[in-house]
Amino acid sequence: MGKTEGMEYIFDLAIVGGGIAGYTAALTAKNLLLDYVWLGQTAFGEKLSAAEKVTNFPAISGSGREFLAALEAQKNREEVLLTPCRIDGVYAAGEKFLLTAGERTFEARTVILATGVETKGQLKGEKDFLGRGVSYCAVCDGALYKGKKIAAVLSSPAFEEEAEYLASFADMVYAFCLYEHPKLQKENIRVCTDIPLKIEGDKRVERIVTGKETLSVDGVFFLKNSAPPRSLVGGLEADGAHVIVSRDLSTNIAGLFAAGDITGRPYQYAKAAGEGCVAAHSARSYLATLGK
């Protein structure tokens, strides 16, 4: 059965992502009697509840809210537990993995990535400056910018707390909020209404460019639900925003699997559920090779 705490405890399987793929992997892991932990910000996410109608999933023909209610009822009935957190790093360490969520740490022998994919695309220069001024984790890297000027690109109000956390270190935070009516309170946060177009610099980030101005910054934080897979797992083979997987959904890193939108199109619930199931079975097969 899934547990909610991971500190100083090695799980058989850690599932990263609260959507359909992650949930199905967790449900399958429970039925396979694996000692798992399911990690995600929220169960099933915002996209499902906003769907006007779901017609491509077996036995479901209704609104996204109706589908969500059915999933929640099953999750509660089957006692599939979600540990609310946002994983910011996955590190291979011998025959186990270390997963970090801010100051929290989880250990597992296998991992399934089911974090979804950011469909809006990356900013020009975002990929080029990863690790050289571009970050996706305020808690991990915020302290590195004490007294400096940074930009933060927020995908939703859920990340306003992280932007204000950054402002506790930085001299100035230029906040690009990709939604209406932001409610940021810190005096050293300037809400920018223009759309960021690209990041520029030499060896590190030096500027963020919009349609109206160029701002000098030392770093750019992208605060969103789905970070590029290679920023989450070092050495992971990917094709753009998608993880490269084999038929059994294994990646190039032994013990690490991926499922759902993160493995590529079609971005559909039926595909996500099927891959979550396959990935959990593949994780069990891999554990058998470890004698577990």
Secondary structure, DSSP 4 states (H G I P E B T S, - for coil): ---S--TT-EEEEEEE--SHHHHHHHHHHHHTT--EEEEESSSSHHHHHH-S-EEEETTEEE-HHHHHHHHHHHHHHHT--EEE----EEEEETTEEEEEETTEEEEEEEEEE-----TT-PPBTTTTTBTTTEES-HHHHGGGGTT-EEEEEESSGGGHHHHHHHHTT-SEEEEEESSSS-----TTEEEE-SPEEEEEESSSEEEEEESS-EEE-SEEEEE-S---HHHHBTT--EETTEE---TT-B-SSTTEEE-GGGG-S---HHHHHHHHHHHHHHHHHHHHHTT-
